[in-house]
Amino acid sequence: MDQQGIYWQRARRLEAGPVWQLFKMSVIGAEEGKASVRMLTGPTVLQQLGHVHGGVLMTLLDSAMAASLDTVLAPEWTAVTSQLNTHFLRPATGAQLTATGRVVRRGTHLSVTEGEIVDENRVTVATASAQFFMIARPTASVTD
């Protein structure tokens, strides 16, 4: 994956967001239409049985799919999730999880992506598909 070029830079635009910081997510790879995001796990993201909470898994999937879409968007554009479908395949455990998102179709107003999360043993724990609505990127940051 492109770790120095334009796709990497585009995918990493999302890392500054508060949710990315809260869930300790970072882009670990990017190329045109594809991005991988790693999340460090710990006690704060676990549900009562000791597995990573489903909502946290959905956040990781959504973030990886959004990053994949950002690799193909011009700097003045971004996207927001309009639909997210998730399939939980097995309990997620371990110190870190990796989600990879891929653009299936880039549209003018709506785009479709897919993603999957693997654990440290490269076992798939969840998959998803999402639809995103394209919007103009705000000129002011969230922290302004």
N, CA, C and O atoms as a GROMACS GRO file, in nm:
protein
  576
    1MET      N    1   0.084  -0.119   0.000
    1MET     CA    2   0.000   0.000   0.000
    1MET      C    3   0.088   0.125   0.000
    1MET      O    4   0.199   0.125   0.054
    2ASP      N    5   0.038   0.229  -0.060
    2ASP     CA    6   0.107   0.357  -0.074
    2ASP      C    7   0.117   0.426   0.062
    2ASP      O    8   0.016   0.473   0.115
    3GLN      N    9   0.237   0.434   0.121
    3GLN     CA   10   0.251   0.493   0.253
    3GLN      C   11   0.313   0.632   0.252
    3GLN      O   12   0.336   0.689   0.359
    4GLN      N   13   0.339   0.687   0.137
    4GLN     CA   14   0.397   0.820   0.130
    4GLN      C   15   0.321   0.912   0.035
    4GLN      O   16   0.330   1.034   0.047
    5GLY      N   17   0.249   0.856  -0.058
    5GLY     CA   18   0.189   0.934  -0.165
    5GLY      C   19   0.055   0.996  -0.132
    5GLY      O   20   0.014   1.004  -0.016
    6ILE      N   21  -0.011   1.038  -0.237
    6ILE     CA   22  -0.136   1.114  -0.225
    6ILE      C   23  -0.247   1.033  -0.159
    6ILE      O   24  -0.325   1.089  -0.081
    7TYR      N   25  -0.257   0.904  -0.186
    7TYR     CA   26  -0.366   0.824  -0.127
    7TYR      C   27  -0.350   0.814   0.024
    7TYR      O   28  -0.448   0.823   0.099
    8TRP      N   29  -0.227   0.796   0.068
    8TRP     CA   30  -0.197   0.791   0.211
    8TRP      C   31  -0.235   0.924   0.277
    8TRP      O   32  -0.299   0.924   0.383
    9GLN      N   33  -0.197   1.035   0.216
    9GLN     CA   34  -0.228   1.166   0.271
    9GLN      C   35  -0.380   1.189   0.278
    9GLN      O   36  -0.430   1.241   0.377
   10ARG      N   37  -0.451   1.150   0.175
   10ARG     CA   38  -0.596   1.167   0.173
   10ARG      C   39  -0.663   1.083   0.281
   10ARG      O   40  -0.752   1.132   0.351
   11ALA      N   41  -0.623   0.958   0.294
   11ALA     CA   42  -0.684   0.871   0.396
   11ALA      C   43  -0.657   0.923   0.536
   11ALA      O   44  -0.744   0.912   0.623
   12ARG      N   45  -0.540   0.980   0.559
   12ARG     CA   46  -0.502   1.026   0.693
   12ARG      C   47  -0.571   1.155   0.734
   12ARG      O   48  -0.560   1.195   0.850
   13ARG      N   49  -0.643   1.221   0.642
   13ARG     CA   50  -0.715   1.345   0.679
   13ARG      C   51  -0.813   1.319   0.793
   13ARG      O   52  -0.841   1.409   0.872
   14LEU      N   53  -0.865   1.198   0.803
   14LEU     CA   54  -0.966   1.166   0.904
   14LEU      C   55  -0.907   1.144   1.043
   14LEU      O   56  -0.980   1.153   1.142
   15GLU      N   57  -0.779   1.114   1.052
   15GLU     CA   58  -0.716   1.081   1.180
   15GLU      C   59  -0.726   1.192   1.285
   15GLU      O   60  -0.721   1.163   1.405
   16ALA      N   61  -0.741   1.315   1.243
   16ALA     CA   62  -0.749   1.428   1.337
   16ALA      C   63  -0.883   1.434   1.408
   16ALA      O   64  -0.898   1.508   1.505
   17GLY      N   65  -0.980   1.359   1.362
   17GLY     CA   66  -1.114   1.363   1.421
   17GLY      C   67  -1.117   1.309   1.564
   17GLY      O   68  -1.043   1.216   1.596
   18PRO      N   69  -1.202   1.367   1.648
   18PRO     CA   70  -1.211   1.325   1.789
   18PRO      C   71  -1.244   1.176   1.807
   18PRO      O   72  -1.192   1.114   1.899
   19VAL      N   73  -1.327   1.119   1.722
   19VAL     CA   74  -1.363   0.977   1.736
   19VAL      C   75  -1.241   0.890   1.708
   19VAL      O   76  -1.219   0.789   1.775
   20TRP      N   77  -1.162   0.929   1.610
   20TRP     CA   78  -1.039   0.854   1.580
   20TRP      C   79  -0.946   0.857   1.700
   20TRP      O   80  -0.883   0.756   1.732
   21GLN      N   81  -0.936   0.970   1.764
   21GLN     CA   82  -0.849   0.984   1.881
   21GLN      C   83  -0.905   0.902   1.998
   21GLN      O   84  -0.830   0.832   2.067
   22LEU      N   85  -1.035   0.911   2.020
   22LEU     CA   86  -1.099   0.839   2.129
   22LEU      C   87  -1.078   0.689   2.119
   22LEU      O   88  -1.049   0.623   2.219
   23PHE      N   89  -1.093   0.635   1.997
   23PHE     CA   90  -1.083   0.490   1.977
   23PHE      C   91  -0.943   0.445   1.934
   23PHE      O   92  -0.925   0.330   1.895
   24LYS      N   93  -0.844   0.535   1.941
   24LYS     CA   94  -0.704   0.502   1.913
   24LYS      C   95  -0.690   0.434   1.777
   24LYS      O   96  -0.629   0.327   1.765
   25MET      N   97  -0.747   0.498   1.674
   25MET     CA   98  -0.740   0.446   1.538
   25MET      C   99  -0.636   0.522   1.459
   25MET      O  100  -0.616   0.641   1.479
   26SER      N  101  -0.570   0.453   1.368
   26SER     CA  102  -0.474   0.518   1.278
   26SER      C  103  -0.470   0.444   1.145
   26SER      O  104  -0.487   0.322   1.139
   27VAL      N  105  -0.447   0.519   1.039
   27VAL     CA  106  -0.434   0.462   0.906
   27VAL      C  107  -0.299   0.392   0.898
   27VAL      O  108  -0.196   0.452   0.931
   28ILE      N  109  -0.298   0.268   0.855
   28ILE     CA  110  -0.172   0.194   0.844
   28ILE      C  111  -0.137   0.162   0.698
   28ILE      O  112  -0.030   0.108   0.670
   29GLY      N  113  -0.227   0.195   0.607
   29GLY     CA  114  -0.200   0.174   0.466
   29GLY      C  115  -0.309   0.234   0.381
   29GLY      O  116  -0.424   0.242   0.423
   30ALA      N  117  -0.272   0.275   0.261
   30ALA     CA  118  -0.372   0.333   0.170
   30ALA      C  119  -0.323   0.324   0.027
   30ALA      O  120  -0.204   0.335  -0.001
   31GLU      N  121  -0.417   0.304  -0.062
   31GLU     CA  122  -0.393   0.310  -0.205
   31GLU      C  123  -0.523   0.358  -0.267
   31GLU      O  124  -0.621   0.379  -0.195
   32GLU      N  125  -0.527   0.375  -0.395
   32GLU     CA  126  -0.648   0.428  -0.459
   32GLU      C  127  -0.768   0.337  -0.430
   32GLU      O  128  -0.770   0.221  -0.470
   33GLY      N  129  -0.868   0.393  -0.361
   33GLY     CA  130  -0.991   0.320  -0.332
   33GLY      C  131  -0.982   0.218  -0.221
   33GLY      O  132  -1.073   0.137  -0.205
   34LYS      N  133  -0.876   0.220  -0.143
   34LYS     CA  134  -0.858   0.121  -0.036
   34LYS      C  135  -0.779   0.182   0.078
   34LYS      O  136  -0.684   0.257   0.056
   35ALA      N  137  -0.818   0.150   0.201
   35ALA     CA  138  -0.744   0.197   0.319
   35ALA      C  139  -0.757   0.096   0.432
   35ALA      O  140  -0.860   0.030   0.447
   36SER      N  141  -0.651   0.084   0.510
   36SER     CA  142  -0.651  -0.003   0.628
   36SER      C  143  -0.630   0.081   0.752
   36SER      O  144  -0.546   0.171   0.755
   37VAL      N  145  -0.709   0.051   0.855
   37VAL     CA  146  -0.707   0.126   0.980
   37VAL      C  147  -0.689   0.030   1.096
   37VAL      O  148  -0.757  -0.073   1.105
   38ARG      N  149  -0.596   0.063   1.185
   38ARG     CA  150  -0.572  -0.019   1.303
   38ARG      C  151  -0.630   0.050   1.425
   38ARG      O  152  -0.621   0.172   1.439
   39MET      N  153  -0.690  -0.030   1.514
   39MET     CA  154  -0.742   0.022   1.640
   39MET      C  155  -0.681  -0.059   1.753
   39MET      O  156  -0.685  -0.182   1.753
   40LEU      N  157  -0.624   0.011   1.850
   40LEU     CA  158  -0.576  -0.055   1.970
   40LEU      C  159  -0.695  -0.077   2.062
   40LEU      O  160  -0.776   0.014   2.082
   41THR      N  161  -0.706  -0.196   2.118
   41THR     CA  162  -0.819  -0.225   2.205
   41THR      C  163  -0.773  -0.225   2.351
   41THR      O  164  -0.653  -0.221   2.380
   42GLY      N  165  -0.869  -0.228   2.439
   42GLY     CA  166  -0.840  -0.229   2.583
   42GLY      C  167  -0.972  -0.238   2.658
   42GLY      O  168  -1.077  -0.252   2.597
   43PRO      N  169  -0.967  -0.230   2.789
   43PRO     CA  170  -1.086  -0.249   2.872
   43PRO      C  171  -1.201  -0.153   2.840
   43PRO      O  172  -1.318  -0.188   2.859
   44THR      N  173  -1.171  -0.034   2.792
   44THR     CA  174  -1.276   0.066   2.769
   44THR      C  175  -1.364   0.035   2.649
   44THR      O  176  -1.469   0.097   2.633
   45VAL      N  177  -1.324  -0.059   2.562
   45VAL     CA  178  -1.405  -0.090   2.443
   45VAL      C  179  -1.469  -0.228   2.450
   45VAL      O  180  -1.524  -0.276   2.351
   46LEU      N  181  -1.461  -0.292   2.566
   46LEU     CA  182  -1.514  -0.427   2.582
   46LEU      C  183  -1.657  -0.426   2.634
   46LEU      O  184  -1.697  -0.337   2.709
   47GLN      N  185  -1.734  -0.526   2.593
   47GLN     CA  186  -1.867  -0.545   2.650
   47GLN      C  187  -1.856  -0.641   2.769
   47GLN      O  188  -1.746  -0.682   2.805
   48GLN      N  189  -1.968  -0.676   2.829
   48GLN     CA  190  -1.968  -0.752   2.955
   48GLN      C  191  -1.905  -0.890   2.947
   48GLN      O  192  -1.865  -0.945   3.050
   49LEU      N  193  -1.894  -0.950   2.827
   49LEU     CA  194  -1.833  -1.083   2.813
   49LEU      C  195  -1.684  -1.076   2.781
   49LEU      O  196  -1.618  -1.179   2.765
   50GLY      N  197  -1.630  -0.954   2.772
   50GLY     CA  198  -1.488  -0.939   2.746
   50GLY      C  199  -1.451  -0.927   2.600
   50GLY      O  200  -1.332  -0.927   2.567
   51HIS      N  201  -1.549  -0.918   2.511
   51HIS     CA  202  -1.523  -0.901   2.368
   51HIS      C  203  -1.539  -0.753   2.332
   51HIS      O  204  -1.605  -0.678   2.404
   52VAL      N  205  -1.478  -0.713   2.221
   52VAL     CA  206  -1.493  -0.575   2.176
   52VAL      C  207  -1.640  -0.551   2.142
   52VAL      O  208  -1.702  -0.631   2.071
   53HIS      N  209  -1.695  -0.442   2.193
   53HIS     CA  210  -1.836  -0.408   2.175
   53HIS      C  211  -1.870  -0.391   2.026
   53HIS      O  212  -1.790  -0.338   1.949
   54GLY      N  213  -1.987  -0.438   1.986
   54GLY     CA  214  -2.030  -0.431   1.847
   54GLY      C  215  -2.034  -0.290   1.791
   54GLY      O  216  -2.000  -0.268   1.675
   55GLY      N  217  -2.073  -0.194   1.873
   55GLY     CA  218  -2.075  -0.054   1.828
   55GLY      C  219  -1.935  -0.002   1.798
   55GLY      O  220  -1.917   0.080   1.708
   56VAL      N  221  -1.838  -0.048   1.873
   56VAL     CA  222  -1.698  -0.009   1.849
   56VAL      C  223  -1.650  -0.072   1.718
   56VAL      O  224  -1.581  -0.007   1.640
   57LEU      N  225  -1.687  -0.198   1.693
   57LEU     CA  226  -1.652  -0.263   1.567
   57LEU      C  227  -1.713  -0.189   1.448
   57LEU      O  228  -1.648  -0.172   1.345
   58MET      N  229  -1.838  -0.144   1.464
   58MET     CA  230  -1.903  -0.069   1.358
   58MET      C  231  -1.831   0.064   1.333
   58MET      O  232  -1.818   0.108   1.219
   59THR      N  233  -1.785   0.128   1.440
   59THR     CA  234  -1.710   0.253   1.426
   59THR      C  235  -1.580   0.229   1.349
   59THR      O  236  -1.544   0.308   1.262
   60LEU      N  237  -1.510   0.122   1.380
   60LEU     CA  238  -1.386   0.089   1.311
   60LEU      C  239  -1.412   0.061   1.163
   60LEU      O  240  -1.340   0.110   1.076
   61LEU      N  241  -1.515  -0.017   1.134
   61LEU     CA  242  -1.551  -0.045   0.994
   61LEU      C  243  -1.588   0.083   0.919
   61LEU      O  244  -1.541   0.106   0.808
   62ASP      N  245  -1.672   0.164   0.981
   62ASP     CA  246  -1.715   0.290   0.920
   62ASP      C  247  -1.594   0.379   0.891
   62ASP      O  248  -1.587   0.441   0.785
   63SER      N  249  -1.501   0.385   0.983
   63SER     CA  250  -1.382   0.469   0.968
   63SER      C  251  -1.293   0.419   0.854
   63SER      O  252  -1.243   0.500   0.776
   64ALA      N  253  -1.273   0.288   0.843
   64ALA     CA  254  -1.190   0.233   0.736
   64ALA      C  255  -1.256   0.255   0.599
   64ALA      O  256  -1.188   0.286   0.502
   65MET      N  257  -1.387   0.238   0.593
   65MET     CA  258  -1.457   0.258   0.466
   65MET      C  259  -1.455   0.405   0.427
   65MET      O  260  -1.440   0.438   0.310
   66ALA      N  261  -1.471   0.495   0.524
   66ALA     CA  262  -1.463   0.639   0.497
   66ALA      C  263  -1.324   0.676   0.449
   66ALA      O  264  -1.309   0.755   0.355
   67ALA      N  265  -1.221   0.621   0.511
   67ALA     CA  266  -1.083   0.649   0.468
   67ALA      C  267  -1.059   0.600   0.327
   67ALA      O  268  -0.991   0.666   0.249
   68SER      N  269  -1.114   0.483   0.292
   68SER     CA  270  -1.097   0.432   0.156
   68SER      C  271  -1.162   0.526   0.055
   68SER      O  272  -1.108   0.550  -0.053
   69LEU      N  273  -1.277   0.580   0.091
   69LEU     CA  274  -1.346   0.674   0.002
   69LEU      C  275  -1.268   0.805  -0.009
   69LEU      O  276  -1.262   0.865  -0.116
   70ASP      N  277  -1.211   0.850   0.103
   70ASP     CA  278  -1.134   0.974   0.100
   70ASP      C  279  -1.014   0.965   0.004
   70ASP      O  280  -0.968   1.068  -0.046
   71THR      N  281  -0.963   0.844  -0.021
   71THR     CA  282  -0.849   0.832  -0.113
   71THR      C  283  -0.885   0.874  -0.255
   71THR      O  284  -0.796   0.908  -0.333
   72VAL      N  285  -1.012   0.871  -0.290
   72VAL     CA  286  -1.054   0.904  -0.428
   72VAL      C  287  -1.129   1.035  -0.438
   72VAL      O  288  -1.180   1.070  -0.545
   73LEU      N  289  -1.138   1.110  -0.328
   73LEU     CA  290  -1.208   1.238  -0.329
   73LEU      C  291  -1.110   1.354  -0.340
   73LEU      O  292  -1.000   1.350  -0.283
   74ALA      N  293  -1.150   1.457  -0.412
   74ALA     CA  294  -1.071   1.580  -0.420
   74ALA      C  295  -1.066   1.644  -0.281
   74ALA      O  296  -1.154   1.620  -0.199
   75PRO      N  297  -0.964   1.725  -0.254
   75PRO     CA  298  -0.946   1.784  -0.120
   75PRO      C  299  -1.066   1.862  -0.068
   75PRO      O  300  -1.086   1.869   0.053
   76GLU      N  301  -1.145   1.919  -0.155
   76GLU     CA  302  -1.260   2.000  -0.110
   76GLU      C  303  -1.385   1.917  -0.079
   76GLU      O  304  -1.488   1.972  -0.041
   77TRP      N  305  -1.375   1.785  -0.095
   77TRP     CA  306  -1.490   1.697  -0.070
   77TRP      C  307  -1.461   1.598   0.040
   77TRP      O  308  -1.346   1.559   0.063
   78THR      N  309  -1.568   1.556   0.108
   78THR     CA  310  -1.562   1.447   0.204
   78THR      C  311  -1.695   1.374   0.194
   78THR      O  312  -1.774   1.401   0.104
   79ALA      N  313  -1.721   1.282   0.284
   79ALA     CA  314  -1.845   1.205   0.277
   79ALA      C  315  -1.893   1.172   0.418
   79ALA      O  316  -1.814   1.163   0.511
   80VAL      N  317  -2.023   1.154   0.430
   80VAL     CA  318  -2.083   1.110   0.557
   80VAL      C  319  -2.161   0.982   0.531
   80VAL      O  320  -2.217   0.963   0.423
   81THR      N  321  -2.165   0.897   0.630
   81THR     CA  322  -2.233   0.769   0.617
   81THR      C  323  -2.383   0.789   0.610
   81THR      O  324  -2.440   0.859   0.694
   82SER      N  325  -2.447   0.728   0.511
   82SER     CA  326  -2.593   0.735   0.503
   82SER      C  327  -2.657   0.599   0.530
   82SER      O  328  -2.776   0.591   0.559
   83GLN      N  329  -2.579   0.492   0.521
   83GLN     CA  330  -2.630   0.359   0.554
   83GLN      C  331  -2.511   0.269   0.586
   83GLN      O  332  -2.408   0.275   0.518
   84LEU      N  333  -2.526   0.186   0.689
   84LEU     CA  334  -2.419   0.095   0.730
   84LEU      C  335  -2.480  -0.040   0.766
   84LEU      O  336  -2.565  -0.048   0.854
   85ASN      N  337  -2.436  -0.143   0.698
   85ASN     CA  338  -2.483  -0.280   0.725
   85ASN      C  339  -2.365  -0.362   0.773
   85ASN      O  340  -2.263  -0.372   0.706
   86THR      N  341  -2.379  -0.422   0.891
   86THR     CA  342  -2.269  -0.494   0.953
   86THR      C  343  -2.307  -0.638   0.982
   86THR      O  344  -2.420  -0.668   1.021
   87HIS      N  345  -2.210  -0.727   0.961
   87HIS     CA  346  -2.226  -0.869   0.995
   87HIS      C  347  -2.117  -0.906   1.095
   87HIS      O  348  -1.998  -0.900   1.063
   88PHE      N  349  -2.158  -0.943   1.215
   88PHE     CA  350  -2.064  -0.986   1.319
   88PHE      C  351  -2.047  -1.136   1.304
   88PHE      O  352  -2.144  -1.211   1.318
   89LEU      N  353  -1.925  -1.181   1.276
   89LEU     CA  354  -1.901  -1.322   1.245
   89LEU      C  355  -1.851  -1.403   1.363
   89LEU      O  356  -1.881  -1.522   1.374
   90ARG      N  357  -1.775  -1.338   1.451
   90ARG     CA  358  -1.724  -1.406   1.571
   90ARG      C  359  -1.680  -1.300   1.671
   90ARG      O  360  -1.660  -1.185   1.632
   91PRO      N  361  -1.664  -1.336   1.797
   91PRO     CA  362  -1.620  -1.238   1.897
   91PRO      C  363  -1.483  -1.180   1.862
   91PRO      O  364  -1.394  -1.252   1.815
   92ALA      N  365  -1.467  -1.051   1.884
   92ALA     CA  366  -1.341  -0.984   1.858
   92ALA      C  367  -1.265  -0.967   1.989
   92ALA      O  368  -1.316  -0.911   2.085
   93THR      N  369  -1.141  -1.016   1.990
   93THR     CA  370  -1.055  -1.004   2.108
   93THR      C  371  -0.915  -0.965   2.061
   93THR      O  372  -0.889  -0.956   1.942
   94GLY      N  373  -0.827  -0.944   2.156
   94GLY     CA  374  -0.688  -0.913   2.124
   94GLY      C  375  -0.655  -0.767   2.150
   94GLY      O  376  -0.742  -0.686   2.181
   95ALA      N  377  -0.527  -0.736   2.137
   95ALA     CA  378  -0.478  -0.601   2.167
   95ALA      C  379  -0.502  -0.502   2.055
   95ALA      O  380  -0.499  -0.381   2.077
   96GLN      N  381  -0.526  -0.552   1.933
   96GLN     CA  382  -0.552  -0.463   1.821
   96GLN      C  383  -0.635  -0.534   1.714
   96GLN      O  384  -0.633  -0.656   1.702
   97LEU      N  385  -0.706  -0.454   1.639
   97LEU     CA  386  -0.787  -0.502   1.528
   97LEU      C  387  -0.752  -0.417   1.406
   97LEU      O  388  -0.715  -0.301   1.419
   98THR      N  389  -0.764  -0.476   1.287
   98THR     CA  390  -0.737  -0.404   1.164
   98THR      C  391  -0.857  -0.414   1.072
   98THR      O  392  -0.906  -0.523   1.043
   99ALA      N  393  -0.904  -0.299   1.026
   99ALA     CA  394  -1.015  -0.294   0.931
   99ALA      C  395  -0.963  -0.244   0.797
   99ALA      O  396  -0.881  -0.152   0.792
  100THR      N  397  -1.011  -0.304   0.690
  100THR     CA  398  -0.977  -0.259   0.556
  100THR      C  399  -1.106  -0.223   0.484
  100THR      O  400  -1.200  -0.303   0.478
  101GLY      N  401  -1.108  -0.104   0.428
  101GLY     CA  402  -1.222  -0.057   0.351
  101GLY      C  403  -1.187  -0.047   0.204
  101GLY      O  404  -1.073  -0.016   0.168
  102ARG      N  405  -1.286  -0.074   0.117
  102ARG     CA  406  -1.267  -0.065  -0.027
  102ARG      C  407  -1.386   0.006  -0.090
  102ARG      O  408  -1.500  -0.016  -0.052
  103VAL      N  409  -1.357   0.090  -0.187
  103VAL     CA  410  -1.464   0.158  -0.261
  103VAL      C  411  -1.516   0.060  -0.366
  103VAL      O  412  -1.440   0.010  -0.449
  104VAL      N  413  -1.645   0.034  -0.362
  104VAL     CA  414  -1.710  -0.051  -0.462
  104VAL      C  415  -1.757   0.032  -0.580
  104VAL      O  416  -1.738  -0.006  -0.696
  105ARG      N  417  -1.818   0.147  -0.550
  105ARG     CA  418  -1.864   0.238  -0.654
  105ARG      C  419  -1.855   0.381  -0.604
  105ARG      O  420  -1.909   0.415  -0.499
  106ARG      N  421  -1.785   0.464  -0.679
  106ARG     CA  422  -1.774   0.607  -0.648
  106ARG      C  423  -1.873   0.680  -0.736
  106ARG      O  424  -1.858   0.683  -0.858
  107GLY      N  425  -1.974   0.739  -0.674
  107GLY     CA  426  -2.076   0.814  -0.747
  107GLY      C  427  -2.061   0.963  -0.727
  107GLY      O  428  -1.977   1.008  -0.649
  108THR      N  429  -2.142   1.039  -0.796
  108THR     CA  430  -2.139   1.184  -0.785
  108THR      C  431  -2.196   1.230  -0.650
  108THR      O  432  -2.141   1.321  -0.588
  109HIS      N  433  -2.304   1.167  -0.607
  109HIS     CA  434  -2.368   1.204  -0.481
  109HIS      C  435  -2.361   1.094  -0.376
  109HIS      O  436  -2.350   1.121  -0.256
  110LEU      N  437  -2.367   0.969  -0.420
  110LEU     CA  438  -2.362   0.854  -0.330
  110LEU      C  439  -2.252   0.758  -0.374
  110LEU      O  440  -2.231   0.738  -0.494
  111SER      N  441  -2.184   0.701  -0.277
  111SER     CA  442  -2.082   0.600  -0.305
  111SER      C  443  -2.105   0.479  -0.217
  111SER      O  444  -2.164   0.491  -0.109
  112VAL      N  445  -2.060   0.364  -0.263
  112VAL     CA  446  -2.076   0.238  -0.190
  112VAL      C  447  -1.939   0.180  -0.159
  112VAL      O  448  -1.849   0.180  -0.243
  113THR      N  449  -1.924   0.132  -0.036
  113THR     CA  450  -1.798   0.073   0.009
  113THR      C  451  -1.826  -0.061   0.077
  113THR      O  452  -1.940  -0.094   0.108
  114GLU      N  453  -1.719  -0.136   0.099
  114GLU     CA  454  -1.727  -0.258   0.178
  114GLU      C  455  -1.605  -0.265   0.267
  114GLU      O  456  -1.502  -0.204   0.239
  115GLY      N  457  -1.617  -0.341   0.375
  115GLY     CA  458  -1.504  -0.350   0.467
  115GLY      C  459  -1.506  -0.478   0.547
  115GLY      O  460  -1.606  -0.549   0.554
  116GLU      N  461  -1.392  -0.506   0.608
  116GLU     CA  462  -1.381  -0.621   0.697
  116GLU      C  463  -1.282  -0.591   0.808
  116GLU      O  464  -1.190  -0.511   0.791
  117ILE      N  465  -1.302  -0.656   0.921
  117ILE     CA  466  -1.210  -0.645   1.034
  117ILE      C  467  -1.147  -0.782   1.056
  117ILE      O  468  -1.215  -0.885   1.054
  118VAL      N  469  -1.015  -0.781   1.075
  118VAL     CA  470  -0.944  -0.903   1.113
  118VAL      C  471  -0.878  -0.881   1.248
  118VAL      O  472  -0.840  -0.769   1.284
  119ASP      N  473  -0.865  -0.990   1.323
  119ASP     CA  474  -0.796  -0.982   1.451
  119ASP      C  475  -0.646  -1.004   1.431
  119ASP      O  476  -0.599  -1.010   1.318
  120GLU      N  477  -0.573  -1.017   1.540
  120GLU     CA  478  -0.427  -1.032   1.532
  120GLU      C  479  -0.384  -1.160   1.462
  120GLU      O  480  -0.271  -1.169   1.413
  121ASN      N  481  -0.473  -1.257   1.456
  121ASN     CA  482  -0.444  -1.384   1.388
  121ASN      C  483  -0.492  -1.385   1.244
  121ASN      O  484  -0.493  -1.490   1.179
  122ARG      N  485  -0.534  -1.267   1.193
  122ARG     CA  486  -0.586  -1.249   1.056
  122ARG      C  487  -0.718  -1.322   1.034
  122ARG      O  488  -0.753  -1.354   0.920
  123VAL      N  489  -0.792  -1.349   1.142
  123VAL     CA  490  -0.924  -1.410   1.134
  123VAL      C  491  -1.028  -1.298   1.119
  123VAL      O  492  -1.026  -1.202   1.195
  124THR      N  493  -1.116  -1.312   1.022
  124THR     CA  494  -1.220  -1.211   1.000
  124THR      C  495  -1.324  -1.219   1.110
  124THR      O  496  -1.381  -1.326   1.134
  125VAL      N  497  -1.348  -1.106   1.178
  125VAL     CA  498  -1.445  -1.103   1.288
  125VAL      C  499  -1.573  -1.030   1.250
  125VAL      O  500  -1.677  -1.051   1.312
  126ALA      N  501  -1.566  -0.941   1.148
  126ALA     CA  502  -1.686  -0.868   1.106
  126ALA      C  503  -1.666  -0.816   0.963
  126ALA      O  504  -1.554  -0.789   0.920
  127THR      N  505  -1.777  -0.803   0.892
  127THR     CA  506  -1.775  -0.743   0.758
  127THR      C  507  -1.887  -0.639   0.752
  127THR      O  508  -1.979  -0.639   0.835
  128ALA      N  509  -1.878  -0.551   0.653
  128ALA     CA  510  -1.981  -0.448   0.641
  128ALA      C  511  -1.985  -0.394   0.499
  128ALA      O  512  -1.892  -0.412   0.420
  129SER      N  513  -2.095  -0.329   0.469
  129SER     CA  514  -2.106  -0.247   0.349
  129SER      C  515  -2.168  -0.116   0.394
  129SER      O  516  -2.244  -0.111   0.491
  130ALA      N  517  -2.136  -0.010   0.322
  130ALA     CA  518  -2.188   0.121   0.360
  130ALA      C  519  -2.211   0.206   0.237
  130ALA      O  520  -2.146   0.192   0.134
  131GLN      N  521  -2.306   0.295   0.252
  131GLN     CA  522  -2.333   0.397   0.150
  131GLN      C  523  -2.297   0.531   0.211
  131GLN      O  524  -2.331   0.559   0.326
  132PHE      N  525  -2.228   0.614   0.135
  132PHE     CA  526  -2.185   0.746   0.180
  132PHE      C  527  -2.243   0.853   0.090
  132PHE      O  528  -2.256   0.835  -0.030
  133PHE      N  529  -2.276   0.966   0.152
  133PHE     CA  530  -2.327   1.083   0.082
  133PHE      C  531  -2.214   1.184   0.074
  133PHE      O  532  -2.157   1.222   0.176
  134MET      N  533  -2.182   1.230  -0.047
  134MET     CA  534  -2.074   1.326  -0.066
  134MET      C  535  -2.116   1.466  -0.026
  134MET      O  536  -2.226   1.511  -0.060
  135ILE      N  537  -2.027   1.535   0.049
  135ILE     CA  538  -2.054   1.674   0.090
  135ILE      C  539  -1.926   1.755   0.074
  135ILE      O  540  -1.816   1.699   0.071
  136ALA      N  541  -1.941   1.887   0.064
  136ALA     CA  542  -1.824   1.975   0.061
  136ALA      C  543  -1.757   1.973   0.196
  136ALA      O  544  -1.825   1.977   0.299
  137ARG      N  545  -1.625   1.967   0.197
  137ARG     CA  546  -1.549   1.966   0.323
  137ARG      C  547  -1.562   2.102   0.391
  137ARG      O  548  -1.540   2.205   0.328
  138PRO      N  549  -1.598   2.102   0.520
  138PRO     CA  550  -1.607   2.229   0.593
  138PRO      C  551  -1.472   2.300   0.593
  138PRO      O  552  -1.367   2.236   0.593
  139THR      N  553  -1.476   2.431   0.592
  139THR     CA  554  -1.351   2.507   0.592
  139THR      C  555  -1.294   2.522   0.732
  139THR      O  556  -1.172   2.537   0.746
  140ALA      N  557  -1.377   2.518   0.835
  140ALA     CA  558  -1.329   2.528   0.974
  140ALA      C  559  -1.316   2.388   1.032
  140ALA      O  560  -1.397   2.300   1.000
  141SER      N  561  -1.216   2.365   1.116
  141SER     CA  562  -1.201   2.235   1.178
  141SER      C  563  -1.297   2.220   1.296
  141SER      O  564  -1.354   2.318   1.344
  142VAL      N  565  -1.313   2.097   1.342
  142VAL     CA  566  -1.402   2.067   1.454
  142VAL      C  567  -1.354   2.136   1.581
  142VAL      O  568  -1.436   2.171   1.666
  143THR      N  569  -1.223   2.155   1.595
  143THR     CA  570  -1.169   2.213   1.718
  143THR      C  571  -1.165   2.365   1.716
  143THR      O  572  -1.132   2.426   1.818
  144ASP      N  573  -1.198   2.429   1.603
  144ASP     CA  574  -1.198   2.578   1.597
  144ASP      C  575  -1.308   2.637   1.681
  144ASP      O  576  -1.322   2.759   1.687
   0.00000   0.00000   0.00000
